[in-house]
Amino acid sequence: MNTSVQGDFHSETHPERIIIFDTTLRDGEQSPGATLNVEEKLTIARQLARLGVDVIEAGFPFASPGDFEAVNKIAQQVGTEDGPTICGLARATRQDIEAAAKALAPAAKPRIHTFIATSDIHLEYKLKKTRQDVLEIAPEMVAYAKSFVTDVEFSPEDAGRSDSEFLYEVLERAIDAGATTINIPDTVGYTTPAEFGAIIKGIKENVRNIDRAIISVHGHNDLGLAVANFLEAVKNGARQLECTINGIGERAGNAALEELVMALHTRRQYFNPFLGRSPESEDPLTRIDTRQIYKTSRLVSNLTGMLVQPNKAIVGANAFAHESGIHQDGVLKHKLTYEIMDAQSIGLTDNQIVLGKHSGRNAFRTRLKELGHELADQELNRAFLRFKELADKKKEITDWDLEAIVNDEAQQVPELFKLEHVQVSCGDHSRPTATVTIRTPDGKDLTDAAIGTGPVDSVYKAINRVVEIPNQLIEFSVQSVTAGIDAIGEVTIRLKHDDRIFSGHGANTDIIVASAQAYINALNRLYASLQQGKVLHPQHDEAQPVG
């Protein structure tokens, strides 16, 4: 039982700042194809800590041995005294709560987040329980979680469609049982800002003991309203926002962390009074280091295979681009004419030529540190070799090139199948033909060839002849990291197997090689998942009886 002192905001039921609860590693990972392994989750968790999030929801420990291990490692390596609170999700069952408590044990500031549905539609069709059942289960399981940790969060799932009087009663009982945070989820992204704000206001006015807990919100973006809903919730008393990097998550995703943080940052004067501050106060409303936002966005996009659309707010490629002549003229004269934010505030800087083919290992390591990357010796060795290979092909190496190398190496996908060789023959009057050599999990080097409709198609067909794992390619995309004919190309693919989606990523100056690497990357994820078996979903899989 870990009863260590929690972060300072846990003693404040009305903090004068917004607590950022990041669920990229839990809800975000539930995006189709966004499955992460343990090392990748650890890499993202370290970056979330550098970003300055208050709480990391590291996973659902009862879901699988892999999820348990990831939460446990994050608790141990990221959940230090000066690090963020580490949270584990648990359905309102003893088995789930016990698994979460065990996984979180190494954390200096552990939190168990338990939930049960409260809407009539969920009670009837999913849980098959009565309101009275929930009124008994919720406080019992909160109290059980409280026996392991001092910091317990409770969520009434589908609160946005729950009867308000029933919701108030469930929340009162959960707080009486020891819940320190009450999270109000718009589970299906159904509410509008005015409605969601009214729900938070109603809770503050009608839940007798609400002053003993922090009000949190969690919401999905099915109608494109998640961020607007959260900002309205802040105005009505919510002080914790549950969000994800790039807004990834189930269906249309979650409220996007970068949009929420920058809205609060850019419009401080508007939001200050709602937090009891003077409108003129320049104190930040969150603890987020905004200069880490873009880097975090790129890392999550690369590791999950979830591409960021160019017109995405804050972190999209076009977010600070100006095509219109009128806009360009205005920005050149004064940035504030068309830019409400400084690109440097989220960590975007002009490309810099920092290294070349004669640069040594120490200069390489030093520049990576300046960019915020701390690599272990083995990772550094691999990245340095990639850098030297690139330096032989490119005259000018930019920070973006270095980021691409590091992000590619950060993907700790088990190297079950390894691409040893790829060669393609193609042209406008020839049949595209590819030859590949792949090392299999049992250490054999197998070579095969195939003809396709194009060079990438022929490579993928040749790979399939070797690995013999049925799959369907459903998405293929290529992005250039920098401008120029010698730019690194990043390839992201998504393939489908038995209704599950797996992503892969590759980066190389040769786009055919990058495509092959991305495909092998995705196949390794698929193959690894076949070895692990079924992973439980916290909301869709039926919970065991409470007992």
C-alpha positions as CSV (number, residue, x, y, z in Angstrom):
1,M,0.0,0.0,0.0
2,N,1.5,3.3,-1.1
3,T,0.2,6.3,0.9
4,S,3.0,8.8,0.0
5,V,2.2,12.5,-0.2
6,Q,0.5,13.4,-3.4
7,G,1.3,16.4,-5.6
8,D,0.4,19.8,-4.2
9,F,-2.7,20.2,-6.2
10,H,-4.4,17.3,-4.5
11,S,-4.8,19.4,-1.3
12,E,-6.6,22.1,-3.4
13,T,-10.2,21.5,-4.2
14,H,-10.3,24.8,-6.0
15,P,-6.9,25.3,-7.6
16,E,-6.2,28.6,-9.4
17,R,-4.8,26.7,-12.4
18,I,-5.8,23.9,-14.7
19,I,-4.6,20.4,-14.1
20,I,-3.6,18.6,-17.3
21,F,-4.4,14.9,-17.3
22,D,-3.0,13.2,-20.3
23,T,-4.6,9.9,-21.5
24,T,-2.6,9.5,-24.7
25,L,-1.3,6.2,-23.4
26,R,-4.7,4.8,-22.4
27,D,-7.6,6.3,-24.4
28,G,-5.3,7.6,-27.2
29,E,-3.9,4.1,-27.7
30,Q,-7.4,2.8,-28.2
31,S,-7.4,4.5,-31.7
32,P,-7.5,1.8,-34.4
33,G,-4.0,1.0,-35.3
34,A,-2.3,3.1,-32.6
35,T,-1.2,0.1,-30.5
36,L,2.1,0.8,-28.7
37,N,4.5,-1.6,-27.1
38,V,6.1,-1.2,-23.6
39,E,9.2,0.7,-24.8
40,E,7.3,3.0,-27.0
41,K,4.9,3.9,-24.1
42,L,7.9,4.6,-21.9
43,T,9.4,6.9,-24.6
44,I,6.1,8.9,-24.8
45,A,5.7,9.0,-21.0
46,R,9.2,10.5,-20.6
47,Q,8.3,13.2,-23.2
48,L,5.0,13.8,-21.4
49,A,6.9,14.4,-18.2
50,R,9.2,16.9,-20.1
51,L,6.1,18.5,-21.5
52,G,4.9,19.1,-17.9
53,V,1.6,17.2,-17.7
54,D,0.3,16.8,-14.1
55,V,-1.1,13.3,-14.5
56,I,-0.2,10.5,-17.0
57,E,-2.9,7.9,-17.4
58,A,-0.4,5.2,-18.3
59,G,-2.9,2.4,-19.2
60,F,-5.4,-0.2,-18.1
61,P,-3.3,-2.7,-16.1
62,F,-5.9,-5.5,-16.1
63,A,-6.1,-5.5,-19.9
64,S,-3.1,-7.6,-20.6
65,P,0.4,-8.5,-19.3
66,G,1.8,-5.9,-21.7
67,D,-0.4,-3.1,-20.4
68,F,0.4,-4.1,-16.8
69,E,4.2,-4.1,-17.6
70,A,3.9,-0.7,-19.3
71,V,2.1,1.0,-16.4
72,N,4.5,-0.6,-13.9
73,K,7.6,0.6,-15.8
74,I,6.2,4.1,-16.3
75,A,5.4,4.2,-12.5
76,Q,9.0,3.2,-11.7
77,Q,10.9,5.3,-14.2
78,V,8.7,8.3,-14.8
79,G,6.6,8.5,-11.6
80,T,9.4,10.0,-9.5
81,E,8.9,12.5,-6.6
82,D,9.4,15.4,-8.9
83,G,7.6,13.8,-11.8
84,P,3.9,13.6,-12.7
85,T,1.2,11.6,-11.0
86,I,0.9,8.1,-12.6
87,C,-2.6,6.9,-13.1
88,G,-4.0,3.4,-13.9
89,L,-7.6,2.8,-15.2
90,A,-9.8,0.2,-13.5
91,R,-13.3,-0.8,-13.9
92,A,-15.3,-0.9,-10.7
93,T,-14.2,-4.5,-9.9
94,R,-11.8,-5.8,-7.3
95,Q,-9.7,-7.6,-9.9
96,D,-9.1,-4.4,-11.9
97,I,-8.4,-2.3,-8.9
98,E,-5.9,-4.8,-7.5
99,A,-4.1,-5.0,-10.8
100,A,-3.9,-1.2,-11.0
101,A,-2.6,-0.9,-7.4
102,K,0.1,-3.5,-8.0
103,A,1.2,-1.9,-11.3
104,L,1.3,1.6,-9.8
105,A,3.1,0.5,-6.6
106,P,6.6,2.0,-7.6
107,A,5.1,5.4,-8.3
108,A,5.8,8.3,-5.9
109,K,2.3,9.7,-6.7
110,P,0.0,6.9,-7.7
111,R,-3.7,7.3,-8.7
112,I,-6.3,4.7,-9.4
113,H,-9.1,5.8,-11.8
114,T,-12.1,3.6,-11.4
115,F,-15.4,4.0,-13.3
116,I,-18.9,2.6,-13.8
117,A,-21.6,3.7,-16.2
118,T,-24.5,5.8,-15.0
119,S,-26.7,6.4,-18.1
120,D,-29.9,4.4,-18.3
121,I,-28.9,3.2,-21.8
122,H,-25.6,1.8,-20.5
123,L,-27.2,0.3,-17.4
124,E,-29.8,-1.5,-19.5
125,Y,-27.9,-2.7,-22.5
126,K,-24.2,-2.9,-21.3
127,L,-24.1,-3.5,-17.6
128,K,-27.5,-5.0,-17.2
129,K,-27.7,-3.4,-13.7
130,T,-30.1,-1.2,-11.9
131,R,-29.5,2.3,-10.6
132,Q,-29.5,0.9,-7.1
133,D,-26.8,-1.6,-8.1
134,V,-24.6,1.3,-9.2
135,L,-25.3,3.3,-6.0
136,E,-23.9,0.4,-4.1
137,I,-21.0,-0.6,-6.3
138,A,-19.5,2.9,-6.9
139,P,-18.7,3.8,-3.3
140,E,-17.7,0.2,-2.4
141,M,-15.1,0.2,-5.2
142,V,-13.9,3.7,-4.5
143,A,-13.3,2.7,-0.9
144,Y,-11.5,-0.4,-2.1
145,A,-9.2,1.7,-4.3
146,K,-8.7,4.0,-1.4
147,S,-7.3,1.2,0.6
148,F,-4.3,1.0,-1.8
149,V,-3.7,4.7,-2.6
150,T,-4.7,8.1,-1.2
151,D,-5.5,9.6,-4.6
152,V,-8.6,8.0,-6.2
153,E,-10.5,9.3,-9.3
154,F,-14.0,8.3,-10.0
155,S,-15.9,8.5,-13.3
156,P,-19.6,8.0,-14.0
157,E,-19.3,6.7,-17.6
158,D,-21.6,8.4,-20.1
159,A,-22.4,11.2,-17.6
160,G,-23.4,13.4,-20.4
161,R,-26.5,11.3,-21.0
162,S,-27.2,10.4,-17.4
163,D,-30.2,11.6,-15.3
164,S,-28.9,14.6,-13.3
165,E,-30.4,13.7,-9.9
166,F,-29.1,10.2,-10.1
167,L,-25.7,11.5,-11.2
168,Y,-25.6,13.8,-8.2
169,E,-26.3,11.0,-5.8
170,V,-23.6,8.7,-7.3
171,L,-21.0,11.5,-7.1
172,E,-21.9,12.3,-3.4
173,R,-21.4,8.6,-2.5
174,A,-18.2,8.3,-4.4
175,I,-16.8,11.4,-2.7
176,D,-17.9,10.2,0.7
177,A,-16.1,6.9,0.0
178,G,-12.8,8.8,-0.6
179,A,-12.7,10.0,-4.3
180,T,-10.4,13.0,-4.6
181,T,-11.2,13.7,-8.2
182,I,-14.6,13.4,-9.8
183,N,-14.4,13.1,-13.6
184,I,-17.4,13.9,-15.8
185,P,-17.1,12.1,-19.2
186,D,-18.9,13.0,-22.4
187,T,-18.2,9.4,-23.4
188,V,-19.9,9.6,-26.8
189,G,-19.2,13.2,-27.7
190,Y,-22.9,14.1,-27.6
191,T,-23.2,17.3,-25.6
192,T,-22.8,20.9,-26.8
193,P,-20.8,23.5,-24.9
194,A,-23.8,25.1,-23.3
195,E,-25.1,21.7,-22.2
196,F,-21.8,20.5,-20.9
197,G,-21.2,23.8,-19.0
198,A,-24.6,23.4,-17.4
199,I,-23.8,19.8,-16.3
200,I,-20.7,21.1,-14.5
201,K,-22.6,24.0,-13.0
202,G,-25.3,21.6,-11.8
203,I,-22.8,19.4,-10.1
204,K,-21.2,22.3,-8.3
205,E,-24.6,23.5,-7.1
206,N,-26.2,20.2,-6.2
207,V,-23.5,17.7,-5.0
208,R,-23.4,18.3,-1.3
209,N,-19.7,17.4,-0.8
210,I,-18.3,18.6,-4.1
211,D,-15.9,21.0,-2.3
212,R,-13.9,17.9,-1.2
213,A,-13.0,16.9,-4.8
214,I,-11.6,18.4,-7.9
215,I,-14.0,18.4,-10.9
216,S,-12.4,16.8,-14.0
217,V,-13.8,16.5,-17.6
218,H,-13.2,13.9,-20.3
219,G,-14.8,14.2,-23.7
220,H,-14.8,12.8,-27.2
221,N,-14.8,14.7,-30.4
222,D,-17.6,13.0,-32.4
223,L,-19.3,16.3,-33.2
224,G,-16.0,18.3,-33.2
225,L,-17.0,20.0,-29.9
226,A,-14.6,18.4,-27.4
227,V,-12.3,21.4,-26.9
228,A,-15.2,23.9,-26.8
229,N,-17.0,21.8,-24.3
230,F,-13.9,21.7,-22.0
231,L,-13.4,25.4,-22.2
232,E,-17.0,26.0,-21.2
233,A,-16.5,23.5,-18.4
234,V,-13.5,25.5,-17.1
235,K,-15.7,28.6,-16.9
236,N,-18.2,26.6,-14.8
237,G,-15.7,25.1,-12.3
238,A,-13.8,22.2,-13.9
239,R,-10.2,22.3,-12.9
240,Q,-8.8,19.1,-14.5
241,L,-8.9,18.4,-18.3
242,E,-8.4,14.9,-19.6
243,C,-6.9,15.1,-23.1
244,T,-4.6,13.5,-25.6
245,I,-1.7,14.6,-27.8
246,N,-3.0,15.4,-31.3
247,G,-6.5,14.6,-30.0
248,I,-6.1,10.9,-30.8
249,G,-8.5,8.4,-29.3
250,E,-11.5,6.2,-30.0
251,R,-13.7,7.1,-33.0
252,A,-13.2,10.9,-33.7
253,G,-10.7,11.1,-30.8
254,N,-10.4,13.1,-27.6
255,A,-10.1,16.8,-26.7
256,A,-6.6,17.8,-28.0
257,L,-4.1,18.8,-25.3
258,E,-2.3,21.2,-27.5
259,E,-5.5,23.0,-28.5
260,L,-6.7,23.3,-24.9
261,V,-3.3,24.5,-23.5
262,M,-2.7,27.1,-26.2
263,A,-6.3,28.4,-26.0
264,L,-5.8,28.9,-22.3
265,H,-2.4,30.4,-22.9
266,T,-3.3,32.7,-25.7
267,R,-6.6,33.8,-24.1
268,R,-5.4,34.2,-20.5
269,Q,-7.0,37.5,-20.1
270,Y,-10.4,36.0,-20.9
271,F,-10.1,32.9,-18.7
272,N,-8.2,34.5,-15.7
273,P,-11.4,35.8,-14.0
274,F,-13.0,32.3,-14.1
275,L,-10.0,31.1,-12.0
276,G,-10.2,34.0,-9.5
277,R,-7.4,35.9,-11.1
278,S,-7.0,39.5,-12.3
279,P,-7.7,39.7,-16.0
280,E,-4.2,41.2,-16.5
281,S,-2.4,38.4,-14.8
282,E,0.4,36.9,-17.0
283,D,0.8,33.8,-14.8
284,P,0.3,30.6,-16.9
285,L,-2.9,28.8,-16.4
286,T,-1.2,25.3,-16.8
287,R,2.2,23.9,-16.0
288,I,2.8,22.8,-19.6
289,D,6.1,23.8,-21.2
290,T,4.5,24.9,-24.5
291,R,7.9,24.8,-26.2
292,Q,7.7,21.0,-26.0
293,I,4.3,20.8,-27.7
294,Y,5.4,20.3,-31.3
295,K,8.1,17.8,-30.4
296,T,5.6,15.8,-28.4
297,S,3.1,15.9,-31.3
298,R,5.7,14.6,-33.7
299,L,6.8,11.8,-31.4
300,V,3.2,10.6,-30.8
301,S,2.4,10.8,-34.5
302,N,5.4,8.7,-35.5
303,L,5.0,6.1,-32.8
304,T,1.3,5.6,-33.2
305,G,1.1,6.0,-37.0
306,M,-1.6,8.5,-36.6
307,L,-0.8,11.3,-39.0
308,V,-1.5,14.9,-38.2
309,Q,-3.6,16.6,-40.8
310,P,-1.9,19.7,-42.4
311,N,-4.7,22.1,-41.2
312,K,-4.8,20.8,-37.7
313,A,-4.8,23.6,-35.1
314,I,-1.5,24.3,-33.4
315,V,0.6,21.4,-34.7
316,G,-0.5,21.0,-38.3
317,A,2.0,21.7,-41.1
318,N,-0.1,24.7,-42.2
319,A,-0.8,26.1,-38.8
320,F,1.7,28.9,-39.2
321,A,1.9,29.0,-43.0
322,H,0.5,31.9,-45.1
323,E,-0.4,31.4,-48.8
324,S,-2.5,34.5,-49.4
325,G,-0.5,37.5,-50.7
326,I,-2.4,39.8,-48.4
327,H,-1.7,37.6,-45.4
328,Q,2.0,37.3,-46.3
329,D,2.4,41.0,-46.6
330,G,0.7,41.6,-43.3
331,V,2.8,39.1,-41.4
332,L,6.0,40.5,-42.9
333,K,5.0,43.9,-41.6
334,H,3.9,42.7,-38.2
335,K,3.2,39.1,-37.1
336,L,0.1,40.0,-35.0
337,T,-1.7,41.0,-38.2
338,Y,-2.5,37.4,-38.9
339,E,-0.8,35.3,-36.2
340,I,-2.3,35.1,-32.7
341,M,0.5,32.8,-31.5
342,D,4.3,32.8,-32.0
343,A,5.4,29.5,-33.7
344,Q,8.4,29.5,-31.3
345,S,6.0,29.2,-28.4
346,I,5.2,25.6,-29.3
347,G,8.8,24.7,-30.1
348,L,8.9,25.5,-33.9
349,T,12.1,27.1,-35.1
350,D,13.6,27.7,-38.5
351,N,15.5,24.8,-39.8
352,Q,19.2,25.0,-38.9
353,I,22.2,23.4,-40.5
354,V,23.8,22.1,-37.4
355,L,25.9,19.1,-38.4
356,G,27.7,17.6,-41.4
357,K,29.5,14.4,-42.5
358,H,32.6,15.4,-40.5
359,S,30.8,15.9,-37.2
360,G,31.7,13.5,-34.5
361,R,29.7,11.5,-32.0
362,N,30.0,14.0,-29.2
363,A,28.7,16.9,-31.4
364,F,25.9,14.7,-32.4
365,R,25.0,13.8,-28.8
366,T,25.3,17.4,-27.7
367,R,22.9,18.7,-30.5
368,L,20.4,16.0,-29.6
369,K,20.5,17.1,-26.0
370,E,19.8,20.7,-27.1
371,L,16.8,19.4,-29.0
372,G,15.6,17.6,-25.8
373,H,16.5,14.0,-26.7
374,E,18.4,12.0,-24.0
375,L,19.3,8.6,-25.6
376,A,20.8,5.6,-24.0
377,D,24.1,4.4,-25.4
378,Q,22.6,1.7,-27.6
379,E,20.0,4.1,-29.0
380,L,22.6,6.7,-29.6
381,N,24.9,4.3,-31.4
382,R,22.0,3.3,-33.8
383,A,21.0,6.9,-34.3
384,F,24.6,8.0,-35.0
385,L,25.1,5.3,-37.6
386,R,21.8,6.5,-39.3
387,F,23.2,10.1,-39.1
388,K,26.5,9.1,-40.8
389,E,24.6,7.3,-43.5
390,L,22.4,10.4,-44.1
391,A,25.4,12.7,-44.0
392,D,26.9,10.8,-46.9
393,K,23.8,11.4,-49.0
394,K,22.8,14.9,-47.8
395,K,25.1,17.9,-47.8
396,E,23.0,19.9,-45.3
397,I,21.6,18.2,-42.2
398,T,18.8,20.1,-40.4
399,D,17.2,19.8,-37.0
400,W,14.2,18.3,-38.7
401,D,16.4,15.6,-40.2
402,L,17.8,14.8,-36.7
403,E,14.2,14.6,-35.3
404,A,13.2,12.2,-38.0
405,I,16.2,9.9,-37.2
406,V,15.6,10.0,-33.5
407,N,11.8,9.4,-33.8
408,D,12.4,6.5,-36.2
409,E,14.9,4.9,-33.7
410,A,12.5,5.6,-30.8
411,Q,10.1,3.0,-32.2
412,Q,10.9,-0.1,-30.2
413,V,9.0,-2.6,-32.3
414,P,10.2,-6.1,-31.7
415,E,12.5,-6.9,-34.6
416,L,10.9,-10.3,-35.3
417,F,11.3,-9.9,-39.1
418,K,14.3,-7.9,-40.3
419,L,14.7,-6.3,-43.7
420,E,18.2,-7.3,-44.9
421,H,18.0,-6.3,-48.6
422,V,15.5,-4.7,-51.0
423,Q,16.1,-4.0,-54.7
424,V,13.6,-2.7,-57.3
425,S,13.6,-2.6,-61.0
426,C,11.0,-0.3,-62.7
427,G,10.3,2.2,-65.5
428,D,7.7,3.5,-67.8
429,H,8.0,0.5,-70.2
430,S,9.0,-2.3,-67.7
431,R,7.1,-4.4,-65.2
432,P,8.0,-3.3,-61.6
433,T,9.9,-6.1,-60.0
434,A,11.2,-6.3,-56.4
435,T,13.6,-8.7,-54.7
436,V,13.8,-8.8,-50.9
437,T,15.8,-10.6,-48.3
438,I,14.2,-10.9,-44.9
439,R,15.6,-12.5,-41.7
440,T,12.8,-14.4,-40.0
441,P,12.2,-14.8,-36.2
442,D,14.0,-18.1,-36.3
443,G,17.2,-16.5,-37.8
444,K,16.8,-17.7,-41.4
445,D,17.5,-15.4,-44.3
446,L,14.8,-15.9,-47.0
447,T,14.8,-14.2,-50.4
448,D,11.9,-13.9,-52.8
449,A,10.7,-11.7,-55.6
450,A,7.4,-10.4,-57.0
451,I,5.9,-8.3,-59.8
452,G,3.5,-5.5,-58.9
453,T,1.7,-2.5,-60.3
454,G,4.4,-0.2,-59.1
455,P,7.7,-0.4,-57.1
456,V,6.1,-0.2,-53.6
457,D,3.4,-2.8,-54.6
458,S,6.0,-5.2,-55.9
459,V,8.1,-4.8,-52.7
460,Y,5.1,-5.5,-50.5
461,K,4.1,-8.5,-52.5
462,A,7.6,-9.9,-52.2
463,I,7.6,-9.3,-48.4
464,N,4.2,-11.1,-48.2
465,R,5.6,-14.1,-50.0
466,V,8.3,-14.4,-47.3
467,V,6.4,-13.6,-44.1
468,E,3.1,-15.4,-45.0
469,I,0.9,-13.3,-42.6
470,P,-2.5,-12.5,-44.2
471,N,-3.2,-8.8,-44.1
472,Q,-4.9,-6.0,-46.0
473,L,-3.1,-2.7,-46.7
474,I,-5.6,0.1,-46.0
475,E,-3.5,3.2,-45.9
476,F,-0.2,4.4,-47.3
477,S,1.1,7.9,-46.9
478,V,4.4,9.7,-47.6
479,Q,5.6,12.9,-46.1
480,S,8.8,14.9,-46.8
481,V,10.6,16.0,-43.6
482,T,12.4,18.9,-45.2
483,A,12.4,20.6,-48.6
484,G,14.7,19.5,-51.4
485,I,15.3,16.6,-53.7
486,D,17.5,14.9,-51.0
487,A,14.9,15.2,-48.2
488,I,14.2,12.3,-45.8
489,G,10.9,10.7,-46.7
490,E,8.7,9.4,-43.9
491,V,6.3,6.6,-44.8
492,T,3.4,5.6,-42.6
493,I,1.1,2.7,-43.4
494,R,-1.8,1.0,-41.8
495,L,-2.8,-2.6,-42.4
496,K,-5.7,-4.7,-41.2
497,H,-5.8,-8.3,-39.9
498,D,-8.9,-9.9,-38.3
499,D,-10.6,-6.5,-37.7
500,R,-7.5,-5.1,-35.9
501,I,-5.4,-2.3,-37.4
502,F,-1.6,-2.1,-37.1
503,S,0.5,0.9,-38.1
504,G,4.1,1.0,-39.3
505,H,6.6,3.9,-39.9
506,G,9.9,4.2,-41.8
507,A,12.2,7.1,-42.7
508,N,14.9,7.1,-45.4
509,T,16.1,9.3,-48.2
510,D,15.1,6.4,-50.5
511,I,11.3,6.3,-50.4
512,I,11.2,2.6,-51.5
513,V,13.5,1.6,-48.6
514,A,11.3,3.7,-46.2
515,S,8.2,2.0,-47.6
516,A,9.7,-1.5,-47.0
517,Q,10.8,-0.5,-43.5
518,A,7.3,0.8,-42.6
519,Y,5.7,-2.4,-43.9
520,I,8.1,-4.6,-41.9
521,N,7.5,-2.4,-38.9
522,A,3.7,-2.9,-39.1
523,L,4.1,-6.7,-39.7
524,N,6.2,-7.0,-36.6
525,R,3.5,-5.3,-34.6
526,L,0.9,-7.7,-36.1
527,Y,3.0,-10.7,-35.5
528,A,3.8,-9.7,-31.9
529,S,0.1,-9.2,-31.2
530,L,-0.7,-12.7,-32.5
531,Q,1.8,-14.0,-29.9
532,Q,0.2,-12.0,-27.0
533,G,-3.5,-12.9,-27.6
534,K,-6.5,-10.9,-26.7
535,V,-6.3,-7.5,-25.0
536,L,-9.3,-6.4,-23.0
537,H,-11.0,-3.1,-23.8
538,P,-12.0,-1.2,-20.6
539,Q,-15.4,-0.2,-21.9
540,H,-16.4,-2.8,-24.5
541,D,-15.4,-6.0,-22.6
542,E,-17.8,-7.2,-20.0
543,A,-16.5,-6.8,-16.4
544,Q,-16.4,-9.6,-13.9
545,P,-19.0,-9.5,-11.1
546,V,-18.0,-7.3,-8.1
547,G,-16.9,-9.5,-5.2
